[in-house]
């Protein structure tokens, strides 16, 4: 679908008063897309932070060749339209939507040609097409991506920049036809508004952004053969791009005048949705990857080795993050290897009668997210399904402890806000608390990532500042306090699990 090429016509950049959104209905709603790699989700939130409706659809990315992972842009649009249809069926129409926003993965991108027609599919970040050329590409990338400018401690073949260099080398004709670059969230904004814009936190994790000036690094872009005209304008999360284009609003059955608010990186949105918005706050997500996020005031020029840093929702706020491959993906892979493939809660219950340490059973440290079922070390006749599950849960908990130690300098925070499907399981949450010797608090909202993005939209449209919105919207669930006896048992085990950055 061609898109307008004339951009940035008197777009507003200021917040709106509360009166501005009351014209929609008595209670205005915020529509937030969560652009994940496994599912695309949509959540509808009202002015009080209540979830009005939610929907999800599997991304079902294409795998045209081994190692490839991509999705056609038109199918991506159809999935988003389908999510809105699902919400409309649950919500008796969408006439109350005041703003649309998003939480997005990063390093997933596409190239556009004349009239903004895609010349590539959306290439997703786990795609490994650049792996064979990694030995040649990565040294070049590292030499042009200094940490004090980018906040990136390490780069891999899964980063967008590595795949751009791969495309230049393997498909020069395609490369010469490209006119514009979009990350996946940028493509959503371009489709809905005609504006070529990106969010600073999402763009920061490409390594091409100066995260202090919120500007693309011209020298690095030139070295990688990326024209400045290709790149979107970089904006702070919560920026108002103006109303959605009339033809898109009509197609999606959204109200005319519904605005598009720039969202943010999914991990940052999850932190915001958990109330992790004050310096020193910590949140963790146990999902496809294990990610721990710390809210910080200012940039740390000399952090621990695995810490990514990116711009937050205000000029003085930065988020510090560590990603790892040891996460709920291991439990999913193990469950998929079982003939009965039980529900996850039922599977985790098998571990409840197993003592801490799983009677010596451990997970192999070489496990990667893209491999099959985890490999167990020390398996004996006494071990069964419950031991295997307990070993997986403990491996994730110790990986989390390592991330928290790095982010907090070995000190424990007052508490950790816990997100993701694992946060809803009391036993796994308790096991993490026991390993870390720190309380873990679940968030009641089932879609905190979408809610974090919706909170930014509410701030942009004048409902209050972020602390005020957080105080009104966020509802905490159960708190898991550490068991001193279990923690002492774990301290003597000294389980370690090496990890590497994931994206």
C-alpha positions in Angstrom: 0.0 0.0 0.0 1.7 3.2 -1.1 2.2 5.9 1.6 2.4 9.6 1.3 6.0 10.9 0.7 5.4 14.4 1.9 5.9 14.4 5.7 6.0 16.7 8.7 3.3 19.2 7.8 2.7 21.3 10.9 2.6 18.3 13.3 1.9 19.3 16.9 4.5 18.4 19.5 2.8 19.5 22.7 0.7 17.7 25.2 -3.1 18.3 25.1 -5.4 19.3 27.8 -7.8 16.8 29.4 -10.7 18.6 27.8 -9.2 17.7 24.4 -10.0 14.0 24.8 -13.3 14.3 26.6 -15.0 15.0 23.2 -14.7 11.3 22.3 -17.0 9.8 25.0 -17.5 10.2 28.7 -14.6 7.8 29.1 -11.8 8.0 26.6 -9.7 4.9 25.8 -6.1 4.3 24.8 -5.2 1.6 22.2 -1.8 0.1 22.7 -0.1 -2.4 20.3 2.6 -4.7 21.7 4.7 -5.7 18.8 6.4 -8.9 19.9 8.2 -11.6 18.0 5.9 -14.5 19.1 2.6 -12.6 19.4 1.2 -9.3 18.3 -1.1 -8.0 21.1 -3.5 -5.1 21.5 -4.9 -3.7 24.7 -7.6 -1.1 25.3 -7.2 0.9 28.5 -9.5 3.5 30.0 -8.6 6.8 31.8 -8.4 4.9 35.1 -6.0 2.3 33.8 -8.5 -0.5 33.7 -8.2 -3.0 30.9 -11.3 -2.6 28.7 -10.4 -5.3 26.3 -7.3 -7.2 25.0 -6.5 -9.4 22.1 -3.6 -11.3 20.7 -2.7 -13.0 17.4 0.4 -15.2 16.7 2.9 -13.5 14.5 3.7 -16.8 12.7 6.7 -15.4 11.0 7.9 -16.8 7.7 11.0 -19.0 7.6 11.8 -19.1 3.8 15.3 -20.4 4.4 17.1 -21.9 7.4 18.0 -19.1 9.8 15.6 -16.6 8.2 12.7 -15.0 10.2 10.6 -12.4 8.5 7.0 -11.2 7.9 5.4 -9.6 4.8 4.5 -5.9 5.6 0.9 -6.4 4.3 0.4 -9.4 6.5 1.7 -7.4 9.4 -0.9 -4.7 8.7 -3.6 -7.3 8.4 -2.7 -8.8 11.8 -3.0 -5.3 13.3 -6.3 -4.7 11.6 -7.5 -8.1 12.9 -6.5 -7.2 16.4 -8.6 -4.1 16.2 -11.5 -6.1 14.9 -11.2 -8.4 17.9 -11.2 -5.5 20.3 -14.2 -4.0 18.6 -16.2 -7.2 19.1 -15.3 -7.2 22.8 -15.8 -3.5 23.3 -19.0 -2.7 21.4 -17.1 -0.5 19.0 -14.0 1.7 19.2 -15.6 5.1 19.1 -14.0 6.0 22.4 -10.3 5.6 21.3 -8.6 8.9 21.9 -5.1 7.7 21.0 -3.1 4.8 19.5 0.4 4.0 20.7 2.8 1.0 20.8 5.5 -1.0 22.6 8.0 -2.4 20.2 10.8 -4.9 19.8 13.9 -3.4 18.1 16.4 -4.3 15.4 13.5 -5.6 13.4 13.3 -3.5 10.2 12.4 -3.2 6.5 13.6 -1.1 3.6 11.2 1.0 1.5 11.6 2.2 -2.1 9.8 4.6 -4.3 6.4 5.9 -2.9 7.3 4.0 0.4 6.6 0.6 -1.2 8.5 -2.1 0.8 11.5 -3.6 -1.0 12.2 -6.1 1.8 10.0 -8.0 4.2 10.1 -7.0 7.8 13.3 -8.8 8.9 12.9 -9.8 12.6 15.7 -9.4 15.1 16.2 -13.2 15.8 16.8 -13.7 12.0 20.3 -15.1 11.5 21.0 -14.4 7.9 24.1 -12.4 8.8 25.7 -15.1 10.9 28.0 -16.6 8.1 29.5 -13.1 7.6 29.8 -12.3 11.3 33.5 -12.6 11.5 33.9 -9.9 8.9 31.0 -7.7 9.9 31.2 -7.5 13.7 34.7 -6.0 14.0 33.6 -3.2 11.7 30.5 -2.5 13.7 32.3 -2.5 17.0 34.8 0.0 15.8 32.1 2.6 15.0 29.8 2.1 17.9 31.5 3.5 21.1 29.7 2.7 24.3 29.7 6.2 25.7 27.7 7.4 22.7 25.5 4.4 22.0 25.0 2.7 25.4 25.6 -0.7 23.6 28.1 -3.0 25.4 28.2 -5.6 22.6 26.8 -6.2 19.2 25.9 -9.4 17.4 24.9 -10.7 14.0 21.2 -10.3 15.0 21.5 -6.5 15.1 20.0 -4.5 12.3 23.3 -3.0 11.3 24.8 -6.4 10.7 22.0 -7.4 8.4 22.2 -4.0 6.5 25.8 -4.8 5.7 24.9 -8.3 4.7 22.2 -6.9 2.3 24.7 -4.5 0.8 27.0 -7.3 0.0 24.6 -10.0 -1.1 21.9 -7.9 -2.9 23.4 -4.6 -4.3 20.4 -4.1 -6.7 17.9 -4.2 -3.8 20.2 -1.9 -1.8 20.3 0.6 -4.6 16.5 0.7 -4.8 16.0 1.5 -1.1 15.0 5.0 -0.2 14.0 4.7 3.4 14.5 2.5 6.5 11.9 1.7 9.1 12.1 -0.2 12.4 8.9 -2.2 12.9 7.4 0.5 15.2 8.4 3.2 12.7 6.5 1.3 10.0 3.4 1.3 12.1 3.7 5.1 12.6 4.3 5.7 8.9 1.3 3.6 7.9 -1.0 5.3 10.4 0.2 8.9 10.1 2.4 9.3 7.1 5.2 10.4 9.5 8.7 8.8 9.3 9.5 8.8 13.0 11.2 6.6 15.5 11.4 6.4 19.3 14.7 7.1 20.9 14.8 4.0 23.1 14.0 1.7 20.2 16.5 3.4 17.9 19.1 3.4 20.7 19.4 -0.3 20.6 20.4 -0.3 17.0 23.8 1.2 18.0 23.5 4.0 15.4 22.0 6.6 17.7 23.8 9.1 19.9 21.5 8.5 22.9 22.4 11.8 24.5 21.6 14.0 21.6 18.8 11.7 20.2 20.5 12.1 16.8 21.8 9.6 14.4 25.6 9.3 14.3 26.5 10.7 10.9 30.0 9.1 10.7 28.7 5.6 11.6 25.8 5.9 9.1 28.2 7.1 6.4 30.6 4.2 7.1 27.7 1.7 6.8 26.4 3.2 3.6 23.2 4.5 5.2 22.0 7.8 3.7 20.7 10.3 6.2 17.6 10.7 4.0 16.8 7.1 4.8 16.5 7.6 8.5 13.4 8.6 10.6 13.3 11.6 12.9 14.2 10.5 16.4 11.6 11.5 19.0 11.2 11.0 22.7 8.6 8.4 23.9 5.2 10.1 24.4 5.5 12.5 21.5 2.2 13.3 19.7 2.4 12.7 15.9 -1.0 14.1 15.3 -4.2 12.5 14.1 -4.3 9.1 12.3 -4.8 9.5 8.5 -8.4 9.6 7.6 -8.3 6.6 5.2 -6.5 4.4 7.8 -9.0 5.4 10.6 -11.9 4.5 8.3 -10.3 1.2 7.4 -9.7 0.3 11.0 -13.0 1.7 12.3 -11.2 4.2 14.6 -12.6 7.6 15.3 -11.6 10.6 13.1 -9.3 12.7 15.2 -7.8 9.8 17.1 -4.2 10.7 17.7 -1.0 8.6 17.3 1.4 8.9 20.2 5.0 7.6 19.9 5.4 4.6 22.2 8.6 3.0 23.3 10.8 -0.1 23.5 8.8 -3.0 24.8 11.1 -3.6 27.8 10.9 0.1 28.8 7.1 0.0 28.4 7.0 -3.1 30.7 9.0 -1.2 33.3 6.7 1.8 33.1 3.7 -0.5 33.3 5.1 -2.1 36.5 5.7 1.4 38.0 9.5 1.2 37.6 9.8 4.9 36.9 11.9 6.2 39.8 15.7 6.0 40.0 16.8 2.7 41.5 13.7 0.8 40.6 14.1 -2.7 39.3 11.7 -4.9 37.2 12.2 -8.2 35.5 10.4 -10.0 32.6 10.7 -13.8 32.2 9.5 -14.4 28.7 11.2 -15.3 25.4 14.3 -13.7 26.9 15.1 -12.8 30.5 15.4 -9.1 30.9 16.0 -7.0 33.9 15.5 -3.2 33.8 16.8 -0.6 36.2 15.5 3.0 36.1 18.4 5.5 36.5 18.9 9.2 36.7 21.5 10.0 34.2 23.9 7.9 32.1 26.5 5.7 33.7 29.7 5.9 31.6 31.3 2.8 33.3 28.7 0.2 34.0 29.2 -3.5 34.4 30.1 -5.3 31.1 26.6 -6.5 30.0 24.5 -3.4 30.7 22.7 -1.7 27.9 21.6 1.9 28.4 19.0 3.9 26.6 17.0 7.1 26.8 13.8 6.9 28.9 10.6 9.0 29.0 12.3 12.2 30.1 15.6 13.9 29.4 17.1 13.0 32.7 15.9 9.4 32.8 17.8 6.4 31.4 17.0 2.7 31.5 19.7 0.2 32.2 19.1 -3.4 31.0 20.6 -6.8 30.8 19.2 -9.5 28.5 19.8 -13.2 28.6 18.9 -16.4 26.8 18.1 -18.4 30.0 14.4 -17.7 30.5 10.9 -19.2 30.1 12.0 -20.4 26.6 13.8 -23.3 28.3 10.6 -24.4 30.1 8.7 -24.1 26.9 11.2 -26.2 25.0 11.2 -28.9 27.7 7.4 -28.9 27.7 7.3 -29.2 23.9 9.6 -32.3 24.1 7.1 -34.1 26.4 4.5 -36.4 24.7 1.6 -35.0 26.7 2.6 -31.3 26.5 0.9 -30.3 29.7 -0.2 -26.8 30.7 2.6 -24.7 32.2 1.0 -24.4 35.6 0.5 -28.1 35.8 4.1 -28.7 34.7 5.4 -26.3 37.3 3.4 -28.1 40.0 5.5 -31.2 39.5 8.5 -29.2 40.9 6.8 -28.2 44.1 7.6 -31.4 45.9 11.3 -31.4 44.9 13.8 -29.9 47.3 15.9 -26.9 46.4 18.8 -28.0 44.2 16.7 -30.6 42.3 18.9 -33.3 43.9 21.9 -32.2 41.9 20.3 -31.9 38.5 21.5 -29.0 36.4 20.9 -27.4 33.0 23.8 -27.3 30.5 25.3 -23.8 30.2 25.6 -24.1 26.4 21.8 -23.9 25.8 20.7 -21.3 23.3 17.2 -20.0 22.7 17.2 -21.3 19.1 18.0 -24.9 20.1 15.7 -27.7 21.2 15.0 -29.1 24.6 17.5 -28.2 27.3 20.3 -30.7 28.1 20.5 -31.9 31.7 23.7 -32.7 33.6 23.8 -35.2 36.4 20.6 -37.1 35.5 20.1 -40.3 37.6 17.4 -42.8 38.2 16.0 -40.8 41.1 15.3 -37.8 38.8 11.9 -37.3 37.1 9.9 -34.6 35.5 9.6 -32.5 38.7 13.4 -32.5 39.0 13.8 -31.4 35.4 11.3 -28.5 35.9 12.9 -27.5 39.2 16.3 -27.4 37.6 15.0 -25.1 34.8 13.2 -22.8 37.3 16.3 -22.6 39.4 18.6 -21.9 36.4 16.4 -18.9 35.4 16.3 -17.6 39.0 20.1 -17.7 39.3 20.4 -16.0 35.9 18.1 -13.3 37.2 20.2 -13.0 40.4 23.3 -12.4 38.2 21.5 -9.7 36.2 20.3 -7.9 39.4 23.8 -8.1 40.9 25.3 -6.5 37.9 22.7 -3.7 37.7 22.8 -3.0 41.4 26.5 -3.4 42.2 25.9 -6.5 44.3 23.2 -4.8 46.5 19.7 -6.0 46.6 16.9 -3.6 45.8 14.0 -3.0 48.1 11.8 -5.1 45.8 11.6 -6.3 42.2 8.5 -5.9 40.1 7.9 -9.1 38.2 6.3 -9.2 34.7 5.6 -11.9 32.1 3.7 -15.1 32.3 6.1 -16.5 34.9 5.2 -13.6 37.3 1.6 -15.1 37.5 2.9 -18.4 38.9 3.3 -18.1 42.6 5.7 -21.0 43.0 8.2 -19.7 40.4 7.9 -16.2 41.8 8.6 -17.6 45.3 11.6 -19.6 44.0 13.1 -16.4 42.5 12.6 -14.5 45.8 14.3 -17.4 47.7 17.3 -17.4 45.4 17.7 -13.6 45.3 16.8 -13.0 49.0 14.6 -10.2 47.8 10.8 -9.7 47.6 9.2 -10.1 44.2 5.9 -8.3 43.5 3.6 -9.2 40.7 1.6 -6.6 38.7 -2.1 -7.2 38.5 -2.5 -6.1 34.9 -2.2 -9.0 32.5 -0.6 -6.8 29.8 1.7 -4.4 31.6 3.8 -3.7 28.5 0.7 -2.4 26.6 -0.4 -0.5 29.7 3.0 1.2 30.0 2.7 2.5 26.4 -0.9 3.6 27.2 0.4 5.5 30.2 2.7 7.5 28.0 -0.2 8.3 25.7 -2.3 9.4 28.7 0.5 11.7 29.8 0.8 13.1 26.3 -3.0 13.9 26.2 -2.9 15.7 29.5 -4.3 13.4 32.1 -1.3 14.1 34.4 2.4 13.5 34.7 3.8 10.0 34.7 4.0 9.6 38.5 0.4 10.7 38.8 -0.7 8.3 36.1 1.3 5.5 37.7 -0.3 6.1 41.1 -3.8 5.9 39.5 -3.3 3.1 37.1 -0.9 0.5 38.6 -2.3 -2.1 40.8 0.1 -4.5 42.5 -0.6 -8.2 43.1 0.9 -10.7 45.5 4.3 -10.1 47.1 6.6 -13.1 47.5 8.9 -12.8 50.5 12.1 -14.8 50.6 12.2 -17.9 52.7 15.4 -17.7 54.8 15.9 -21.5 55.0 15.6 -21.9 51.2 17.9 -18.9 50.6 20.5 -20.4 52.8 20.3 -23.7 50.9 20.7 -21.9 47.6 23.7 -19.9 48.9 25.6 -23.1 49.5 24.9 -24.4 45.9 26.6 -21.5 44.1 24.8 -22.4 40.8 26.1 -20.3 37.9 24.8 -20.0 34.4 26.8 -18.0 31.8 24.7 -15.8 29.6 25.2 -13.5 26.6 23.3 -10.5 25.3 20.3 -11.4 23.3 19.4 -8.4 21.1 
